[in-house]
Amino acid sequence: MITESTWTNIGPTSNFPLHLGSCVKVGGKQIAVFQMPTEKKWYAVQNFNPQNQRMVLSRGLTGDADGTPIVICPLHKYRFSLENGECLSDSTYALETFPIKEQGGELLIEA
């Protein structure tokens, strides 16, 4: 079965600050959006932290763990991979990730 993908324009890249996360709502889901300027790459993960049951990941710190781009929960410091959603602090948790791309100065998310 082939399903049609749905890309949603979430606005111009200039609306999303470097080094900080932003939260957008797409299809009823809160999604945290990050740009890793050293890689010049965008990432999108669920904003909901499954460890502490809060919508806080867009306010988390970003960084690098042995070459893996991460977001760190601002409340309890759990570290999550921005590439695949894996929790590096406790493997019982994981985040949903979303394809994201830049096109003509606009950001699009598939959700």
Secondary structure, 3 states (H helix, E strand, C coil): CCCCCCEEEEEEHHHCCCCCCEEEEECCEEEEEEEECCCCEEEEEECEECCCCEECHHHCEEEEECCEEEEECCCCCCEEECCCCEECCCCCCECCECCEEEECCEEEEEC
